[in-house]
Amino acid sequence: MSAPTPGRPNLILASGSPRRLALLDQAGIVPDRLMPAEIDETPKRGELPRTLATRLAAEKAARALEILARDPEHRGGLVLAADTVVAVGRRILPKPELVDEAAACLKLLSGRSHRVYTGVALAGASGHVRTRLAETRLRFKRLSREDVEAYLGSGEWRGKAGGYAVQGLAGTFVVKLVGSYTAVVGLPLYETLGLLAGEGYPVHAGWTTRL
Ligand SMILES: Cc1cn([C@H]2C[C@H](O)[C@@H](COP(=O)(O)OP(=O)(O)OP(=O)(O)O)O2)c(=O)[nH]c1=O
């Protein structure tokens, strides 16, 4: 995807999420390759939301590494993955595909505080996986019937953790956000750049003039 820079490790983004790619781009980082990783995202019995987000991020990175290991063209590199979980207390909300599921999420989030946990994982060339977690607390306004109906009609909830996307229309629901906005959208940039820098990735190399 980008011309390789001498001495820079290859970066593989183990994600099919256009938002994660856009967030990396916002940080001036363009991955060399995309390798979405399909894994079972079912929570374990009694698993805490924060544990789930970290575990799934690590599993996505490990799964992409496994696939890459079978590719003779692949010469090591860093594999980055993330997972976002929305929770009210210990209750983990789904990524709705059906309108009824999305309506149930909005009902639960209306007028309340909830937390968004985004785990980010970076597998180094040796296969060792490091993880970081960003926890963000949000409070939504009390949603009116019109809010809910209009939002459900927008379709923006589909496939999003908790049935909303803060970067879209649901941004109008947020009364308060404490933590990382980029983590809510899907990739915590502070934590991600920390992991990349720790593996020797030149995180500022793409910070050229942008006018
Ligand atoms: C809460 C919230 C989630 N989301 C999205 C981010 C993620 O794409 C999705 C959570 O699902 P994830 O399972 O974290 O990610 P994904 O399956 O979409 O992508 P991949 O595993 O290939 O990386 O919800 C938003 O876009 N905005 C938000 O405000």
The ligand as a MOL file (V3000), in Angstrom:
LIG
                    3D

  0  0  0     0  0            999 V3000
M  V30 BEGIN CTAB
M  V30 COUNTS 29 30 0 0 0
M  V30 BEGIN ATOM
M  V30 1 C -18.4780 2.3210 19.6510 0
M  V30 2 C -18.0660 2.4310 18.2160 0
M  V30 3 C -17.6590 1.3110 17.4950 0
M  V30 4 N -17.3020 1.4280 16.1900 0
M  V30 5 C -16.8800 0.2550 15.4130 0
M  V30 6 C -15.3640 0.0200 15.4250 0
M  V30 7 C -15.2730 -1.4180 14.9920 0
M  V30 8 O -15.2430 -1.4880 13.5640 0
M  V30 9 C -16.5700 -2.0160 15.4880 0
M  V30 10 C -16.3060 -2.9500 16.6360 0
M  V30 11 O -16.0410 -4.2230 16.1360 0
M  V30 12 P -14.6430 -4.9440 16.2030 0
M  V30 13 O -14.9100 -6.4120 16.3810 0
M  V30 14 O -13.7430 -4.2830 17.1930 0
M  V30 15 O -14.0080 -4.7050 14.7660 0
M  V30 16 P -14.5140 -5.1270 13.3230 0
M  V30 17 O -15.0140 -6.5440 13.3140 0
M  V30 18 O -15.4370 -4.0710 12.8000 0
M  V30 19 O -13.1570 -5.0070 12.4690 0
M  V30 20 P -11.8090 -5.9070 12.5280 0
M  V30 21 O -11.9740 -6.9910 13.5540 0
M  V30 22 O -11.6520 -6.4550 11.1400 0
M  V30 23 O -10.7230 -4.9330 12.8790 0
M  V30 24 O -17.4050 -0.9450 15.9150 0
M  V30 25 C -17.3130 2.6540 15.5490 0
M  V30 26 O -16.9890 2.7560 14.3550 0
M  V30 27 N -17.6830 3.7660 16.2600 0
M  V30 28 C -18.0590 3.7140 17.5550 0
M  V30 29 O -18.4000 4.7610 18.1460 0
M  V30 END ATOM
M  V30 BEGIN BOND
M  V30 1 1 1 2
M  V30 2 2 2 3
M  V30 3 1 2 28
M  V30 4 1 3 4
M  V30 5 1 4 5
M  V30 6 1 4 25
M  V30 7 1 5 6
M  V30 8 1 5 24
M  V30 9 1 6 7
M  V30 10 1 7 8
M  V30 11 1 7 9
M  V30 12 1 9 10
M  V30 13 1 9 24
M  V30 14 1 10 11
M  V30 15 1 11 12
M  V30 16 2 12 13
M  V30 17 1 12 14
M  V30 18 1 12 15
M  V30 19 1 15 16
M  V30 20 2 16 17
M  V30 21 1 16 18
M  V30 22 1 16 19
M  V30 23 1 19 20
M  V30 24 2 20 21
M  V30 25 1 20 22
M  V30 26 1 20 23
M  V30 27 2 25 26
M  V30 28 1 25 27
M  V30 29 1 27 28
M  V30 30 2 28 29
M  V30 END BOND
M  V30 END CTAB
M  END
